[in-house]
Protein backbone atom coordinates (compact mmCIF):
# COMPACT_ATOMS: atom_id res chain seq x y z
CA UNK A 1 0.00 0.00 0.00
CA UNK A 2 1.34 3.40 -1.00
CA UNK A 3 -1.27 5.74 0.49
CA UNK A 4 -4.31 5.65 2.73
CA UNK A 5 -6.90 8.42 2.51
CA UNK A 6 -9.28 7.77 5.40
CA UNK A 7 -11.19 11.05 4.93
CA UNK A 8 -12.06 10.49 1.25
CA UNK A 9 -15.77 10.41 0.55
CA UNK A 10 -17.99 8.61 0.25
CA UNK A 11 -15.54 5.92 1.51
CA UNK A 12 -11.88 5.82 2.55
CA UNK A 13 -9.55 5.15 -0.38
CA UNK A 14 -6.22 3.44 -0.86
CA UNK A 15 -3.48 3.50 -3.49
CA UNK A 16 -1.65 0.23 -4.01
CA UNK A 17 1.07 -0.92 -6.39
CA UNK A 18 1.49 -4.35 -7.89
CA UNK A 19 3.34 -5.78 -10.86
CA UNK A 20 1.97 -7.67 -13.83
CA UNK A 21 4.45 -9.14 -16.33
CA UNK A 22 7.12 -7.15 -14.45
CA UNK A 23 5.30 -3.88 -15.20
CA UNK A 24 3.96 -1.67 -12.41
CA UNK A 25 0.30 -0.89 -12.02
CA UNK A 26 -1.31 1.46 -9.52
CA UNK A 27 -4.84 0.78 -8.34
CA UNK A 28 -6.98 3.19 -6.34
CA UNK A 29 -9.83 1.53 -4.52
CA UNK A 30 -12.30 2.48 -1.83
CA UNK A 31 -13.92 0.35 0.80
CA UNK A 32 -17.35 0.56 2.39
CA UNK A 33 -17.10 -1.15 5.79
CA UNK A 34 -20.88 -1.13 6.33
CA UNK A 35 -21.64 -3.25 3.25
CA UNK A 36 -18.20 -4.94 3.17
CA UNK A 37 -17.82 -3.83 -0.46
CA UNK A 38 -14.69 -2.66 -2.27
CA UNK A 39 -14.72 -0.42 -5.34
CA UNK A 40 -11.98 0.03 -7.92
CA UNK A 41 -11.84 3.77 -8.58
CA UNK A 42 -9.10 3.68 -11.21
CA UNK A 43 -6.08 1.72 -12.34
CA UNK A 44 -3.14 3.07 -14.32
CA UNK A 45 0.46 2.49 -15.30
CA UNK A 46 2.53 4.96 -13.27
CA UNK A 47 4.94 7.34 -15.01
CA UNK A 48 8.54 6.46 -14.12
CA UNK A 49 9.40 10.18 -14.29
CA UNK A 50 7.03 10.84 -11.38
CA UNK A 51 7.66 7.81 -9.16
CA UNK A 52 10.70 6.43 -7.33
CA UNK A 53 11.45 3.57 -4.96
CA UNK A 54 9.98 0.88 -7.21
CA UNK A 55 6.93 3.07 -7.97
CA UNK A 56 6.08 3.46 -4.28
CA UNK A 57 7.08 7.10 -3.65
CA UNK A 58 6.53 10.27 -5.63
CA UNK A 59 9.69 12.03 -6.77
Secondary structure, 3 states (H helix, E strand, C coil): CCEEECCCCCCEEEEEEEEECCEEEEEEEEEECCCCEEEEEEEECCCCCCEECCCCEEC
